Amino acid sequence: MRSFFRNLFKNLGPGIITGASDDDPSGIATYSQAGAAFGFGTLWVALLTTPLMIAVQEMCARIGIATGRGIIRNMRAQERRGVVLFVVGLVAVASTINIGADLGMMAASAQLLIPLPIWFLLVCFTFLTLGLEIFLSYKVYARYLKWLTLSLLSYVLVAFAVKVDWLGAIRATVLPSFSLTKDYLLIFIAFLGTTISPYLFFWQANEEVEEELMDGCISEKQCKPRSSDCRSIIGRMRTDVGVGMAYSNIISWFIVLTTATVLFSHGLRDIQTPAEAARVLAPLAGNLAFFLFTIGVVGVGLLGIPVLSGAVAYAVSEANHWTEGLSKKWYEAKAFYLVMSAATVIGLMINLLGINPIKGLIWSAVLNGVVAAPLIFFIIRLANNRKIMGRWANGRVSNILCWLAFALMAAASILWLLFSI
């Protein structure tokens, strides 16, 4: 059994990294707010999003593998330049705000354990992530990211450190409850937006290309892998994506479970940040729960920020025909690394200038939810284009699940807008 899990972990790659990075500090904040505000009332959403997230990420990964190019580079062959630039702009703005929120919450959480000025911690986390991104080789960097995914297990341990009504939690997971109120719809679309996030689409596709380059399945001149290689790579990818997205949703379920058990049950319904949640956990659930919750925020932040800034850099570079890729040295892809650095430093400046990105965090998650629907629409069009995808175009199951994801996110966005008006 031990050898099975060792071999499974060894063969996991972009899927597990992408899935785990989805539970970044901003995601933790959204799930914490869901649990604190509505108790077990949103546990079922984690079950609902699992197959949809797997289908969307598998589609994005398959595009990268089959074409040897990222989503934006493929979109350039199908959509007008204005559409491509609009998509890139939306992703860049939402992801940069997310980076600022993640850095702020990492520093606030770390300050609970290390009594240092928050500005100093912000600068340390910023340059630590940039240094790892720029100066480590892709092979070493990917291994580092994969090990960081284990930091999310702290949220499973937190749940076992508090007294949970497991029967009630399971019942709430399999028997959905839905409230047509503005507050519930806000959390619902934020939950969807932080789970099926636009930046994950771009990162997933491009990291599959990076893996192909690293494994020698393709070269810079030969974009597409051979058909036999493509079949085996896609088979491996589907396991990787399935495990990664399931892992992501299991962790989000445990975060909602913990905050619902500890915070909602004690009447603490308005928790804005993971640091605030961790601080409240100490007297209510003990120092172990506090420590694990805090360490998890920092660990997954070190994983999530590179994915966010990397997604921005891939999208901007592909839109402008620049050389891109973490497998390149910094002097081989200067514009790519400059965009990645700029996104991270702007995230830092948002905090240092006194702008509080955390207050707008739930709206950032809502923005992701609203933006995801049209993006999924364009990606489905791309994945069904046989001139681009060949035999690896979407099948029936993939189309059904991806159109369901599009319909759900579009309907949630429209409902919330109607209730807001």
C-alpha positions as CSV (number, residue, x, y, z in Angstrom):
1,M,0.0,0.0,0.0
2,R,2.8,2.4,0.9
3,S,4.6,1.7,-2.5
4,F,1.2,2.4,-4.3
5,F,0.9,5.8,-2.8
6,R,4.6,6.5,-3.3
7,N,4.3,5.7,-7.0
8,L,1.1,7.6,-7.3
9,F,2.6,10.7,-5.8
10,K,5.7,10.4,-8.0
11,N,3.5,10.3,-11.1
12,L,1.4,13.3,-10.2
13,G,2.4,16.6,-11.7
14,P,0.5,19.7,-13.0
15,G,-2.9,18.3,-11.9
16,I,-2.1,18.0,-8.2
17,I,-0.2,21.4,-8.2
18,T,-3.1,23.1,-9.9
19,G,-5.7,21.5,-7.7
20,A,-3.9,22.4,-4.5
21,S,-3.1,25.9,-5.6
22,D,-6.9,26.4,-5.9
23,D,-7.1,26.3,-2.1
24,D,-4.8,29.4,-1.8
25,P,-5.2,31.9,1.1
26,S,-8.0,33.7,-0.8
27,G,-9.8,30.4,-1.3
28,I,-9.4,29.5,2.3
29,A,-10.9,32.9,3.2
30,T,-13.9,32.2,0.9
31,Y,-14.5,28.7,2.3
32,S,-14.1,30.0,5.9
33,Q,-16.7,32.7,5.2
34,A,-19.0,30.1,3.8
35,G,-18.7,27.9,6.9
36,A,-18.9,30.7,9.3
37,A,-21.9,32.3,7.7
38,F,-24.0,29.3,6.7
39,G,-22.7,26.4,8.7
40,F,-23.0,23.1,6.9
41,G,-25.2,24.8,4.3
42,T,-22.5,25.0,1.6
43,L,-20.8,21.6,2.1
44,W,-22.8,20.2,-0.9
45,V,-21.2,22.7,-3.2
46,A,-17.8,21.0,-2.8
47,L,-19.4,17.7,-4.0
48,L,-21.1,19.5,-6.9
49,T,-18.0,21.2,-8.2
50,T,-15.7,18.1,-8.1
51,P,-16.8,16.5,-11.4
52,L,-17.3,19.9,-13.1
53,M,-13.8,21.1,-12.1
54,I,-12.2,17.8,-13.2
55,A,-13.9,18.1,-16.6
56,V,-12.9,21.7,-17.2
57,Q,-9.3,21.2,-16.1
58,E,-9.0,18.0,-18.1
59,M,-10.2,19.9,-21.2
60,C,-7.6,22.6,-20.6
61,A,-4.8,20.1,-20.0
62,R,-5.8,18.1,-23.1
63,I,-5.6,21.3,-25.2
64,G,-2.0,21.9,-24.0
65,I,-1.0,18.3,-24.6
66,A,-2.6,17.9,-28.0
67,T,-1.3,21.2,-29.5
68,G,1.9,21.8,-27.5
69,R,0.6,25.3,-26.9
70,G,-1.2,27.2,-24.2
71,I,-4.9,28.3,-24.3
72,I,-4.2,31.9,-25.3
73,R,-1.9,30.9,-28.2
74,N,-4.5,28.6,-29.5
75,M,-7.3,31.2,-29.0
76,R,-5.3,33.5,-31.3
77,A,-5.9,31.1,-34.1
78,Q,-9.7,31.1,-33.5
79,E,-10.8,34.3,-31.9
80,R,-10.4,38.0,-32.7
81,R,-7.5,39.8,-31.2
82,G,-9.8,42.0,-29.2
83,V,-11.5,39.0,-27.6
84,V,-8.1,37.5,-26.7
85,L,-6.8,40.8,-25.2
86,F,-10.1,41.1,-23.2
87,V,-9.7,37.6,-21.8
88,V,-6.0,38.3,-20.9
89,G,-6.9,41.6,-19.2
90,L,-9.6,40.0,-17.1
91,V,-7.3,37.2,-15.9
92,A,-4.4,39.6,-15.2
93,V,-6.5,42.0,-13.1
94,A,-8.3,39.3,-11.1
95,S,-5.1,37.3,-10.5
96,T,-3.1,40.4,-9.5
97,I,-5.7,41.4,-6.9
98,N,-5.6,37.7,-5.7
99,I,-1.9,37.9,-5.3
100,G,-2.2,41.0,-3.2
101,A,-4.8,39.3,-1.0
102,D,-2.8,36.1,-0.7
103,L,0.4,38.0,0.3
104,G,-1.6,40.1,2.9
105,M,-3.2,37.0,4.4
106,M,0.1,35.0,4.5
107,A,1.8,37.9,6.3
108,A,-1.1,38.4,8.7
109,S,-1.1,34.6,9.5
110,A,2.6,34.4,9.9
111,Q,2.6,37.3,12.3
112,L,0.4,35.3,14.6
113,L,3.4,32.9,15.0
114,I,6.4,35.3,14.4
115,P,6.2,38.7,16.1
116,L,7.7,40.7,13.2
117,P,6.4,43.8,11.4
118,I,3.9,42.9,8.7
119,W,5.6,44.9,6.0
120,F,8.8,42.9,6.6
121,L,6.9,39.6,6.3
122,L,5.2,40.9,3.1
123,V,8.6,41.7,1.5
124,C,10.1,38.4,2.6
125,F,7.2,36.3,1.1
126,T,7.3,38.4,-2.1
127,F,11.0,37.9,-2.8
128,L,11.0,34.3,-1.6
129,T,8.4,33.4,-4.2
130,L,10.1,35.4,-6.9
131,G,13.5,33.9,-6.2
132,L,12.1,30.4,-6.4
133,E,10.3,31.1,-9.6
134,I,13.1,32.8,-11.4
135,F,16.3,31.0,-10.2
136,L,15.2,27.4,-9.7
137,S,15.2,25.0,-12.6
138,Y,11.7,23.9,-13.7
139,K,12.4,20.3,-12.6
140,V,13.4,21.3,-9.1
141,Y,10.7,24.0,-8.9
142,A,7.9,21.5,-9.9
143,R,9.1,19.1,-7.2
144,Y,9.0,21.9,-4.6
145,L,5.5,22.9,-5.6
146,K,4.3,19.2,-5.5
147,W,5.6,18.8,-1.9
148,L,3.9,22.0,-0.8
149,T,0.6,20.5,-1.8
150,L,0.9,18.4,1.4
151,S,0.5,21.6,3.5
152,L,-3.2,21.4,2.8
153,L,-3.5,18.2,4.9
154,S,-3.3,20.5,7.9
155,Y,-7.0,21.4,7.3
156,V,-7.9,17.7,7.5
157,L,-6.0,17.5,10.8
158,V,-7.8,20.6,12.1
159,A,-11.2,18.9,11.6
160,F,-10.1,16.0,13.7
161,A,-8.8,18.3,16.4
162,V,-12.4,19.7,17.0
163,K,-15.7,17.9,17.8
164,V,-17.6,17.5,14.5
165,D,-21.1,16.3,13.9
166,W,-20.0,13.9,11.2
167,L,-23.5,12.5,10.5
168,G,-24.9,16.0,10.1
169,A,-22.0,17.0,7.8
170,I,-22.5,13.9,5.5
171,R,-26.3,14.6,5.4
172,A,-25.7,18.3,4.4
173,T,-23.2,17.1,1.7
174,V,-25.5,14.7,-0.1
175,L,-28.8,16.6,0.5
176,P,-28.3,20.1,-0.9
177,S,-29.9,23.1,0.7
178,F,-30.2,26.3,-1.3
179,S,-31.4,29.7,-0.2
180,L,-32.6,32.4,-2.7
181,T,-31.1,35.3,-0.7
182,K,-28.6,37.8,-1.8
183,D,-26.1,36.8,0.9
184,Y,-26.3,33.1,0.1
185,L,-26.0,33.7,-3.7
186,L,-23.0,35.9,-3.1
187,I,-21.2,33.2,-1.2
188,F,-22.4,30.5,-3.7
189,I,-20.9,32.3,-6.7
190,A,-17.8,33.2,-4.7
191,F,-17.4,29.5,-3.8
192,L,-17.8,28.6,-7.5
193,G,-15.4,31.3,-8.6
194,T,-12.7,30.4,-6.2
195,T,-13.0,26.7,-7.0
196,I,-13.4,26.8,-10.8
197,S,-11.0,29.8,-11.2
198,P,-9.9,31.3,-14.6
199,Y,-6.2,31.4,-13.8
200,L,-6.2,27.6,-13.3
201,F,-7.3,27.1,-16.9
202,F,-4.2,28.8,-18.3
203,W,-1.7,27.4,-15.7
204,Q,-2.9,23.8,-16.3
205,A,-2.6,23.9,-20.1
206,N,0.9,25.6,-20.0
207,E,2.3,23.3,-17.4
208,E,1.3,20.3,-19.5
209,V,3.4,21.8,-22.3
210,E,6.3,22.4,-19.8
211,E,6.1,18.7,-18.8
212,E,6.2,17.6,-22.4
213,L,9.3,19.8,-23.0
214,M,11.0,18.5,-19.9
215,D,10.2,14.8,-20.8
216,G,11.4,15.3,-24.4
217,C,8.0,14.4,-25.9
218,I,8.1,17.7,-27.9
219,S,10.7,20.3,-28.8
220,E,10.5,24.0,-29.4
221,K,10.3,23.3,-33.2
222,Q,8.0,20.3,-33.0
223,C,4.9,21.5,-31.1
224,K,2.7,18.4,-31.2
225,P,3.8,15.1,-29.7
226,R,3.4,11.9,-31.7
227,S,0.0,10.3,-31.6
228,S,1.3,7.3,-29.5
229,D,3.0,9.6,-27.0
230,C,-0.1,11.8,-26.9
231,R,-2.3,8.8,-25.9
232,S,0.0,7.8,-23.0
233,I,0.4,11.4,-21.8
234,I,-3.3,12.0,-21.8
235,G,-3.9,8.8,-19.9
236,R,-1.4,9.9,-17.2
237,M,-2.9,13.4,-17.2
238,R,-6.4,12.2,-16.6
239,T,-5.3,10.4,-13.4
240,D,-3.3,13.5,-12.3
241,V,-6.1,15.9,-12.9
242,G,-8.7,13.6,-11.3
243,V,-6.6,13.2,-8.2
244,G,-5.6,16.9,-8.0
245,M,-9.2,18.3,-8.4
246,A,-10.7,15.8,-6.0
247,Y,-7.9,16.6,-3.5
248,S,-8.7,20.4,-3.9
249,N,-12.4,19.9,-3.3
250,I,-11.9,17.5,-0.3
251,I,-9.8,20.2,1.3
252,S,-12.3,22.9,0.7
253,W,-15.0,20.6,2.2
254,F,-12.8,20.2,5.4
255,I,-12.3,24.0,5.6
256,V,-16.0,24.6,5.5
257,L,-16.6,21.8,7.9
258,T,-14.1,23.2,10.5
259,T,-15.3,26.8,10.4
260,A,-18.9,25.7,10.5
261,T,-18.2,23.5,13.5
262,V,-16.2,26.0,15.5
263,L,-17.3,29.5,14.3
264,F,-20.9,29.1,13.1
265,S,-21.9,27.1,16.1
266,H,-20.5,29.8,18.4
267,G,-22.4,32.6,16.6
268,L,-19.2,34.0,14.9
269,R,-20.7,34.6,11.4
270,D,-18.6,37.4,10.0
271,I,-15.0,36.1,9.6
272,Q,-13.1,38.1,6.9
273,T,-9.7,36.4,6.8
274,P,-7.9,33.1,7.6
275,A,-5.8,34.9,10.2
276,E,-9.0,36.0,11.9
277,A,-10.4,32.5,11.7
278,A,-7.1,31.1,13.2
279,R,-7.1,33.6,16.0
280,V,-10.7,32.7,17.0
281,L,-9.9,28.9,16.8
282,A,-7.3,29.1,19.6
283,P,-9.7,29.8,22.5
284,L,-12.5,27.7,21.0
285,A,-10.7,24.7,19.6
286,G,-7.3,24.7,21.1
287,N,-3.8,25.8,20.1
288,L,-3.2,22.7,17.9
289,A,-6.1,23.8,15.6
290,F,-4.9,27.4,15.6
291,F,-1.3,26.3,14.7
292,L,-2.4,23.9,11.9
293,F,-4.8,26.4,10.4
294,T,-2.1,29.2,10.4
295,I,0.7,27.0,8.9
296,G,-1.7,25.8,6.2
297,V,-2.3,29.4,5.1
298,V,1.4,30.1,4.7
299,G,2.3,26.8,3.0
300,V,-0.5,27.0,0.4
301,G,0.3,30.7,-0.2
302,L,3.8,29.8,-1.2
303,L,2.2,27.3,-3.6
304,G,-0.6,29.6,-4.9
305,I,1.2,32.8,-5.6
306,P,3.6,31.3,-8.2
307,V,0.6,29.7,-9.9
308,L,-1.3,33.0,-10.0
309,S,1.7,35.1,-11.3
310,G,2.7,32.3,-13.7
311,A,-0.8,32.2,-15.2
312,V,-0.7,36.0,-15.8
313,A,2.8,35.7,-17.4
314,Y,1.7,32.8,-19.7
315,A,-1.4,34.7,-20.8
316,V,0.3,38.0,-21.4
317,S,3.3,36.5,-23.1
318,E,1.3,34.3,-25.5
319,A,-1.0,37.2,-26.4
320,N,2.1,39.2,-27.4
321,H,4.1,36.4,-29.1
322,W,6.8,36.5,-26.4
323,T,9.0,33.6,-25.4
324,E,7.5,32.1,-22.3
325,G,7.9,29.2,-19.9
326,L,9.3,28.3,-16.5
327,S,11.6,25.8,-18.2
328,K,13.4,28.8,-19.7
329,K,16.2,30.6,-17.9
330,W,15.3,34.2,-17.0
331,Y,17.6,35.6,-19.7
332,E,15.9,33.4,-22.3
333,A,12.4,34.7,-21.5
334,K,12.9,38.1,-19.9
335,A,9.5,39.5,-20.8
336,F,7.8,36.4,-19.3
337,Y,9.7,36.7,-16.0
338,L,9.2,40.5,-16.0
339,V,5.4,40.1,-16.2
340,M,5.5,37.4,-13.4
341,S,7.6,39.7,-11.2
342,A,5.4,42.7,-12.0
343,A,2.2,40.9,-11.0
344,T,3.8,39.8,-7.7
345,V,5.3,43.2,-6.9
346,I,2.0,45.0,-7.7
347,G,0.4,42.6,-5.2
348,L,3.0,43.6,-2.7
349,M,2.4,47.3,-3.4
350,I,-1.4,46.9,-2.9
351,N,-0.6,46.0,0.7
352,L,2.2,48.5,1.3
353,L,0.2,51.5,0.0
354,G,-2.5,50.8,2.6
355,I,-5.0,49.4,0.1
356,N,-6.8,46.5,1.9
357,P,-7.2,43.8,-0.8
358,I,-8.8,41.5,1.8
359,K,-11.9,43.7,2.0
360,G,-12.4,43.2,-1.7
361,L,-11.5,39.5,-1.6
362,I,-15.1,38.1,-1.7
363,W,-15.7,40.4,-4.6
364,S,-12.6,39.1,-6.3
365,A,-13.9,35.6,-5.9
366,V,-17.3,36.8,-7.3
367,L,-15.4,38.4,-10.3
368,N,-13.7,35.1,-10.9
369,G,-17.1,33.4,-10.9
370,V,-18.5,35.9,-13.4
371,V,-15.5,35.8,-15.6
372,A,-15.2,32.0,-15.6
373,A,-18.5,31.5,-17.5
374,P,-17.5,33.3,-20.8
375,L,-13.9,31.8,-20.5
376,I,-15.3,28.3,-20.3
377,F,-17.5,29.1,-23.3
378,F,-14.4,30.1,-25.4
379,I,-12.4,27.1,-24.2
380,I,-15.2,24.7,-25.1
381,R,-15.3,26.2,-28.6
382,L,-11.5,25.7,-28.8
383,A,-11.6,22.1,-27.5
384,N,-14.3,21.2,-30.1
385,N,-12.3,22.7,-33.0
386,R,-11.0,19.6,-34.9
387,K,-8.7,21.7,-37.0
388,I,-6.8,22.5,-33.9
389,M,-7.4,19.5,-31.7
390,G,-7.7,16.7,-34.2
391,R,-8.7,13.4,-32.7
392,W,-8.3,14.9,-29.2
393,A,-11.3,17.2,-29.5
394,N,-14.0,17.1,-26.8
395,G,-16.1,13.9,-26.5
396,R,-19.7,13.7,-25.4
397,V,-19.0,13.3,-21.7
398,S,-16.5,16.2,-21.6
399,N,-18.9,18.5,-23.5
400,I,-21.9,17.6,-21.2
401,L,-19.9,18.3,-18.0
402,C,-18.2,21.5,-19.3
403,W,-21.5,22.9,-20.6
404,L,-23.0,22.2,-17.2
405,A,-20.1,24.1,-15.6
406,F,-20.7,27.0,-18.0
407,A,-24.5,26.9,-17.4
408,L,-24.2,26.7,-13.6
409,M,-21.7,29.6,-13.3
410,A,-23.7,31.8,-15.8
411,A,-27.0,31.1,-14.0
412,A,-25.5,31.8,-10.6
413,S,-24.0,35.1,-11.9
414,I,-27.3,36.2,-13.4
415,L,-29.3,35.2,-10.3
416,W,-27.0,37.1,-8.0
417,L,-27.1,40.2,-10.3
418,L,-30.9,40.1,-10.4
419,F,-31.2,39.8,-6.6
420,S,-28.6,42.6,-6.2
421,I,-30.6,44.9,-8.4
